[in-house]
Amino acid sequence: MRYKYLMLLASSSLALGSAAHAQNAEQTPTADQPATAIGEVLVTARKRTERLQDVPISVNVTSGEELASQDVRNLEALSGSVPNLHIQATPGNNAIYIRGIGSSPGNLAFEQSVGLFVDGAYAGRGRQFAAPFLDVASVEVLRGAQGALFGKNTAAGAINITSNGPRATRELATTVTGTIDGDNGYEITQIVSGPITDKLLVRLAGKYSDNEGWLENTTTGDHNPGREDLIGRAVIDYLASDTLSFRLKVEGASQDLTGQPMSSVGPGGAKSFTRATTPGVPDFDNTNSFNSVLTVNKDFDNGVTLTAITAYSAFDYDKQIDSDFVAAPLLRTIFQEEFSQISQEVRLTSPNDGALTWIVGAYAHRNEIDMHQNSSILMGPFNGASDRLFNQTNESYSIYGQATYAFNDQWKLTAGLRQTWEDKAADQTRATTGAVPPSWVNTPLKGQREESQLDPSVQVQYVLDRNAMFYASYAKGSKAGGFVGAQSTGGQDAFEFEGETSQSFEVGTKLTLLDGRATLNLAAYTSKFEDLQVSGFNAATNAFITTNAASAKSQGVEAEGTLRLHPSVTLSGSVAYNDAKYDSYPTAPCVYKNGVAPPANCVEDIGGVRLPRAPKWSGALTLNVDHPLDNGMRVQADATVRGRSGTYLEENLNPLSYQEGFSKVDLRLGLVSADDRWTLALIGRNLTNEWTASHSYGTPFLAGSQTYVVDPGRVVSVQLGLRY
């Protein structure tokens, strides 16, 4: 079936010609700028198209062209180049952190503290849009609370991903890109776009990849995690009139993983790109997902635009891991889940001109989780299993508005407000068989929650001129409470946790310098979190414990800049300093002190302790060259150095979980034909083969041993792109 799909894409390319990029992250000099000027970057961070330099928010923007040229295939790969963004890959779900704050993935029913929005659709579950990047127009990382405009579960920030649509090219076109990752595998992507009629335009995109992993499995001889992806997307635009348009996006994906990127290191052992597993207990992780979004835009005579976004999202996955993480047959865990969500947003947006601009809207969604988890143990006196079934339904409703008033050419005031109502109901059944640890219980659990939040925001801007803007802002964010999903331990008192809130203050400036040849954006911030939701692994019970920390604070500074050194050479960089600590957490499990493990069942107030996965320093520096040759061809080169300072990866500050500071080097060398019909590139990521981990926890049942989720090592690829 997959090969038939690839053949269909290949055959359709015979009739069509070259694709263009969407406008969301377009960077072209304006008519009154010199050729050496840096082009304007357009964003939709406030649900309308604006210049990045005009938006009073700390936003990092990566264009789809940059993602494709640097072979950045997913959010995990992108996070290394975006300061204060961390993606935590785990055996259960991935979690997103901004400025050191996020929802640790130990509770599989957790929603994120960083909201993910894809083509206007909200995704609170990590697997809703887990498929790799495909035909992306732009990725915007919005730092700080975004509750007033983006809504629930954006207490720490939001990520806004926009796909390319057929309006980017009004002529028949196709692009085929193939990438070979050394001996590890390959990837092929095809995009077909163009008009069917004057009013009906279509863009089709598909990707197939089959790659081995970066960890040698010393038990099987394979390289883990092996990964096979198949993704297909159709975007259809119907231009009913000059004032009415419809866009339908339909996307399906399957993702099959063999093995896990997890490596255990015994007492006194050395970290390496190897792992050992139990013979006869294969690791696998198979996910199928489907997403559709219908967007309707109606422009009225007074310049107001009505937008309606209807979205449906669903996934199911089946996963098994050798959860003792060693070669001995001690523990196996099976994860299965089905999820579905339907949402509706309606909003009215004023025109951009005039002293007063505004946006008002309403949003609602309903989702349901059906989760099954089974743990089987064979360790000492234990030879039993725990089987859990968890169901949760969630309904969320909100109304919101935001208005900006320009008092004159210099001063602007923006105020926003969102009211959200949230209902959740959950129940869980548990059954044990055989001899199991005493912490594994059979108690059924049930709960229901109703809560509401009011999230305001205020921003003041001073515009010196088009090239200099200063701002100060306040924003409140919130994340709903919920229930612990499919846990083998704990009773009714540990089943439910409360919502969290944040208040963020930020001052910043966005400058365009040197006659448009440079930009410099600065931000200083402080964010206070109350009832921060925390889930930490307890190796003694082989379970994640979910609680609310009393309070935490994240504060620091961020700087991003670009300098055009020559018409063909651009230097860009970003750096962040972040100080994230618990202010108060009186019911926290005790942490390591001076390398000494805390006693069992110890509880203490860890106020003043740094949050895990929150390095003080992070940054990246990129030199880009795009130089024409005498024969019309172009040489392209990108060299990037990205790095972070040290941080703990585990809540209890186990010294074995400490990730030392590191830097990684990426390089791309490319050649483009004179007619832009083909591009050939050599791409290297992590060329120095640095060993780093994104997550860590104590290996179950083996004192002094630590398990790591290991990031990819060196990858060298050859990429060929063809356009017709």
HELIX and SHEET records of a PDB file:
HELIX    1   1 ARG A    2  SER A   12  1                                  11    
HELIX    2   2 SER A   13  ALA A   15  5                                   3    
HELIX    3   3 LEU A   52  ASP A   54  5                                   3    
HELIX    4   4 GLY A   64  SER A   69  1                                   6    
HELIX    5   5 LEU A   75  SER A   79  1                                   5    
HELIX    6   6 GLY A  147  PHE A  150  1                                   4    
HELIX    7   7 PRO A  166  ALA A  168  5                                   3    
HELIX    8   8 GLN A  492  ALA A  494  5                                   3    
HELIX    9   9 LEU A  514  GLY A  516  5                                   3    
HELIX   10  10 PRO A  655  SER A  657  5                                   3    
SHEET    1   A 2 LEU A  42  VAL A  43  0                                        
SHEET    2   A 2 GLU A  50  ARG A  51 -1                                        
SHEET    1   B 5 VAL A  59  SER A  63  0                                        
SHEET    2   B 5 VAL A 136  ARG A 143 -1                                        
SHEET    3   B 5 GLY A 157  SER A 163 -1                                        
SHEET    4   B 5 VAL A 114  VAL A 118  1                                        
SHEET    5   B 5 ALA A 121  ALA A 123 -1                                        
SHEET    1   C 3 LEU A  85  GLN A  88  0                                        
SHEET    2   C 3 ALA A  95  ILE A  98 -1                                        
SHEET    3   C 3 ILE A 101  GLY A 102 -1                                        
SHEET    1   D23 ALA A 173  ILE A 180  0                                        
SHEET    2   D23 GLY A 185  PRO A 195 -1                                        
SHEET    3   D23 LEU A 200  ASN A 211 -1                                        
SHEET    4   D23 GLY A 226  LEU A 239 -1                                        
SHEET    5   D23 LEU A 244  THR A 258 -1                                        
SHEET    6   D23 PHE A 284  ASP A 299 -1                                        
SHEET    7   D23 THR A 305  ILE A 321 -1                                        
SHEET    8   D23 LEU A 331  THR A 349 -1                                        
SHEET    9   D23 LEU A 356  ILE A 377 -1                                        
SHEET   10   D23 ALA A 385  ALA A 406 -1                                        
SHEET   11   D23 TRP A 411  THR A 433 -1                                        
SHEET   12   D23 LEU A 445  ASP A 465 -1                                        
SHEET   13   D23 ALA A 468  LYS A 479 -1                                        
SHEET   14   D23 GLU A 500  LEU A 513 -1                                        
SHEET   15   D23 ALA A 518  ASN A 538 -1                                        
SHEET   16   D23 ALA A 543  HIS A 566 -1                                        
SHEET   17   D23 VAL A 569  SER A 584 -1                                        
SHEET   18   D23 TRP A 617  PRO A 628 -1                                        
SHEET   19   D23 ARG A 634  ARG A 644 -1                                        
SHEET   20   D23 PHE A 662  VAL A 672 -1                                        
SHEET   21   D23 TRP A 678  ARG A 685 -1                                        
SHEET   22   D23 VAL A 715  ARG A 723 -1                                        
SHEET   23   D23 ALA A 173  ILE A 180 -1                                        
SHEET    1   E 3 HIS A 223  ASN A 224  0                                        
SHEET    2   E 3 LEU A 215  ASN A 217 -1                                        
SHEET    3   E 3 THR A 274  ARG A 275  1                                        
SHEET    1   F 3 MET A 262  VAL A 265  0                                        
SHEET    2   F 3 GLN A 706  VAL A 710 -1                                        
SHEET    3   F 3 ALA A 693  GLY A 698 -1                                        
SHEET    1   G 2 GLY A 482  PHE A 483  0                                        
SHEET    2   G 2 GLU A 496  PHE A 497 -1                                        
SHEET    1   H 2 ALA A 588  PRO A 589  0                                        
SHEET    2   H 2 VAL A 603  GLU A 604 -1                                        
SHEET    1   I 2 THR A 647  TYR A 648  0                                        
SHEET    2   I 2 TYR A 658  GLN A 659 -1                                        
END                                                                             
